[in-house]
Amino acid sequence: MNNRAWVIGLSLIVAIAIIAGGAAYFIGRDGWTKPEPAAEGAPTGLSKFYTQDVAWSGCGDAKCATIKVPVDDENADGETT
């Protein structure tokens, strides 16, 4: 094998490794970090809503959350939606 063929072959191997490594790094990464609950400063009686587990899901190009909230914030122990 001559030097030129050796250099071309090695260059192709390195290029493939770089492309594969970059693809593996970005697959499944969307730069999104799940926010933490904001329990501090919750209005009286509403802390259970501020500390609940949030069900996150994909919504097209965005993230959507499902949470429970009181229908009447004056009656936090009443009906929720």
matplotlib code that plots the C-alpha trace (Angstrom):
import matplotlib.pyplot as plt

x = [0.0, 1.5, 1.6, -1.2, -3.6, -2.6, -3.3, -6.6, -7.7, -6.7, -8.4, -11.7, -11.5, -10.9, -13.7, -16.2, -15.2, -15.8, -19.1, -20.3, -19.1, -20.9, -24.1, -24.0, -23.5, -26.5, -29.0, -31.6, -30.2, -32.5, -30.8, -33.8, -33.5, -36.4, -37.2, -37.4, -40.6, -40.8, -42.0, -40.6, -43.0, -46.1, -49.2, -50.8, -52.6, -51.3, -47.9, -49.1, -49.6, -46.2, -44.4, -46.4, -44.7, -45.1, -45.8, -43.6, -44.2, -43.2, -45.5, -44.1, -40.9, -41.8, -42.3, -45.8, -46.6, -49.7, -50.4, -53.3, -54.6, -57.4, -60.6, -60.9, -57.6, -59.5, -60.5, -57.4, -58.9, -61.8, -62.2, -59.1, -58.6]
y = [0.0, 3.4, 6.4, 8.2, 5.3, 5.0, 8.7, 8.6, 5.4, 6.8, 10.1, 8.3, 6.3, 9.4, 11.3, 8.5, 8.2, 12.0, 11.9, 8.9, 10.4, 13.6, 11.9, 9.7, 12.8, 14.7, 11.8, 12.3, 15.7, 18.6, 20.9, 20.8, 20.5, 19.6, 22.5, 21.9, 22.6, 26.1, 25.3, 28.4, 31.3, 29.3, 31.0, 29.6, 26.4, 26.0, 24.4, 20.9, 22.3, 23.9, 20.7, 18.2, 15.9, 17.4, 15.0, 16.3, 15.1, 16.1, 18.5, 18.8, 20.9, 21.9, 20.4, 20.2, 19.7, 18.3, 19.5, 19.8, 23.2, 24.2, 25.5, 28.1, 29.3, 30.5, 26.8, 24.8, 21.7, 21.8, 20.7, 20.5, 20.3]
z = [0.0, -1.0, 1.3, -0.4, -0.1, 3.6, 4.3, 2.5, 4.4, 7.7, 7.0, 6.2, 9.4, 11.5, 9.7, 10.2, 13.9, 14.4, 12.7, 14.6, 17.9, 17.2, 16.2, 19.4, 21.5, 20.0, 19.7, 22.5, 23.7, 23.4, 25.9, 28.2, 32.0, 34.2, 36.6, 40.3, 42.3, 43.9, 47.4, 49.0, 49.0, 48.3, 49.4, 52.6, 52.0, 48.4, 49.1, 48.0, 44.6, 44.5, 45.5, 43.4, 40.8, 37.4, 34.5, 31.6, 28.0, 24.5, 22.6, 19.1, 19.5, 23.1, 26.5, 28.1, 31.8, 33.5, 37.1, 39.4, 40.5, 42.7, 41.0, 43.7, 45.3, 48.3, 48.9, 48.2, 49.8, 47.4, 43.8, 41.6, 37.9]

ax = plt.figure().add_subplot(projection="3d")
ax.plot(x, y, z, "-o")
ax.set_aspect("equal")
plt.show()
